[in-house]
């Protein structure tokens, strides 16, 4: 399912031109327009899911995690990386299409 007014659906399905870092039949990855680290890439499923809570397909979740590994490798995150999935408003989600942030390229501050 694709949501017509969703910017990430439009990017993932080629309606908005974008250079993909990584692409499979189910997942695309592209660099964030407002990077918070030297490497900041977003991984999104081509199918629309508002949040991770809406995904009940373990195979798709596995494909997203494999994409994280591939993107980190492609982008050269040799010294490590952080993944972030913001969920709903209180979790900091701004675009309501499931996406995973991959951040790297410098030492990131500890969260704990």
C-alpha positions in Angstrom: 0.0 0.0 0.0 1.2 3.5 -0.9 -0.2 6.6 0.8 -0.7 9.4 -1.8 0.2 12.3 0.5 3.3 10.7 2.0 6.7 12.2 1.0 8.6 8.9 1.8 6.1 6.9 -0.4 6.7 9.4 -3.2 10.5 9.1 -2.8 10.5 5.3 -2.4 8.4 4.8 -5.5 10.2 7.3 -7.8 7.6 10.1 -7.9 10.2 12.4 -6.3 13.6 12.1 -7.8 16.2 10.9 -5.3 19.6 9.2 -5.5 19.3 5.9 -3.6 22.2 4.7 -1.5 20.6 1.2 -1.5 17.5 -0.4 -3.0 15.8 -3.8 -3.1 12.2 -4.8 -4.1 11.0 -3.8 -0.6 13.4 -1.2 0.8 15.2 2.0 -0.2 17.8 4.1 1.5 18.7 7.7 0.8 20.7 10.5 2.5 18.8 12.7 4.9 18.3 16.3 3.7 19.1 17.6 7.2 22.0 15.5 8.4 22.7 15.2 12.1 26.1 13.5 11.5 28.5 13.3 8.6 26.7 10.1 7.5 23.0 10.3 8.0 21.0 7.9 5.8 17.3 7.0 6.0 16.0 3.5 5.3 12.3 3.2 4.4 10.1 0.3 3.3 8.5 0.9 -0.1 5.2 -0.1 1.4 3.6 2.5 3.7 3.6 1.8 7.4 3.2 4.8 9.7 5.3 3.3 12.6 7.2 0.2 13.4 4.1 -0.8 15.5 2.2 -1.2 12.3 4.5 -3.9 10.8 3.5 -7.5 11.5 5.7 -9.0 8.8 8.9 -10.5 10.4 10.4 -10.9 6.9 10.1 -7.2 6.2 11.6 -6.3 9.6 14.5 -8.6 8.8 15.0 -6.9 5.4 15.1 -3.5 7.1 17.8 -4.7 9.5 19.8 -6.2 6.6 19.5 -2.9 4.9 21.0 -1.2 8.0 24.1 -3.5 7.7 24.4 -2.8 4.0 24.0 0.9 4.2 26.6 1.1 7.0 29.0 -0.8 4.8 28.2 1.2 1.7 28.7 4.5 3.5 31.9 3.4 5.1 30.9 3.5 8.8 34.0 1.4 9.8 34.2 2.7 13.3 30.5 2.1 14.2 27.1 3.6 13.7 23.9 4.4 15.4 20.4 3.4 14.3 17.3 5.3 15.4 13.6 4.6 14.9 11.5 7.4 16.2 8.0 6.2 16.9 4.9 8.5 17.2 5.0 12.1 18.4 6.4 11.5 21.8 9.2 9.4 20.3 10.2 12.3 18.0 8.7 11.0 14.8 8.1 13.8 12.3 7.4 11.9 9.0 4.7 9.3 9.6 6.2 6.6 7.4 8.4 4.1 9.2 12.1 5.0 8.7 15.4 4.0 10.2 18.1 6.6 10.7 21.7 5.4 10.2 24.1 7.9 11.7 27.9 7.7 11.6 31.1 9.4 10.6 32.1 10.8 14.0 32.0 9.7 17.6 28.4 10.1 18.7 27.5 11.1 22.3 26.3 8.3 24.6 22.6 8.1 25.2 22.9 6.5 28.5 
